[in-house]
């Protein structure tokens, strides 16, 4: 029985899009780490808390 060795597959990500509450603050933050070339930022349409997180309503717990 013949077996074949498979070569590892390399996968890469060219860019990531982040939805942020404050575009300018996000640009400054990511710029400080030198990753702005890999990130696309867009303004969030959701209401965010002051800490920048979108809070979802809690799902009802089963009885």
C-alpha positions as CSV (number, residue, x, y, z in Angstrom):
1,X,0.0,0.0,0.0
2,X,1.5,3.3,-1.1
3,X,1.3,6.3,1.2
4,X,1.8,9.9,0.2
5,X,3.2,12.6,2.4
6,X,1.2,15.8,2.3
7,X,2.8,19.2,2.5
8,X,1.6,21.6,5.2
9,X,-0.9,24.1,4.0
10,X,-0.1,27.7,4.8
11,X,-3.0,30.1,5.3
12,X,-2.7,33.8,5.9
13,X,-5.0,36.7,6.5
14,X,-4.3,39.9,4.6
15,X,-6.4,42.2,6.8
16,X,-9.1,42.2,9.5
17,X,-12.0,44.7,9.7
18,X,-12.9,45.9,13.2
19,X,-16.1,47.8,14.0
20,X,-15.2,50.5,16.6
21,X,-17.1,53.1,18.5
22,X,-14.4,55.8,18.1
23,X,-12.5,55.7,14.8
24,X,-9.8,58.2,15.7
25,X,-9.0,56.5,19.1
26,X,-8.8,53.1,17.4
27,X,-6.5,54.5,14.7
28,X,-4.2,56.0,17.3
29,X,-4.2,52.8,19.4
30,X,-3.4,50.4,16.5
31,X,-0.9,52.9,15.0
32,X,1.1,52.7,18.2
33,X,1.6,49.0,17.6
34,X,2.3,49.3,13.9
35,X,-0.5,47.1,12.8
36,X,-2.7,49.7,11.0
37,X,-1.7,48.3,7.6
38,X,-3.5,45.0,8.5
39,X,-6.6,46.5,10.1
40,X,-9.6,48.1,8.4
41,X,-11.7,50.2,10.8
42,X,-15.3,51.2,10.4
43,X,-17.7,53.1,12.7
44,X,-20.0,51.0,14.7
45,X,-23.8,51.5,14.3
46,X,-24.5,49.8,17.6
47,X,-24.9,51.7,20.9
48,X,-21.7,51.1,23.0
49,X,-21.1,51.5,26.7
50,X,-18.4,54.0,27.7
51,X,-15.9,51.1,27.8
52,X,-16.5,50.4,24.1
53,X,-18.4,47.2,24.4
54,X,-21.8,46.4,22.9
55,X,-24.0,44.8,25.6
56,X,-26.5,42.2,24.4
57,X,-29.7,41.5,26.3
58,X,-29.4,38.4,28.4
59,X,-31.1,35.4,27.2
60,X,-33.8,34.0,29.5
61,X,-32.6,31.1,31.6
62,X,-34.4,27.8,31.1
63,X,-36.7,26.9,34.0
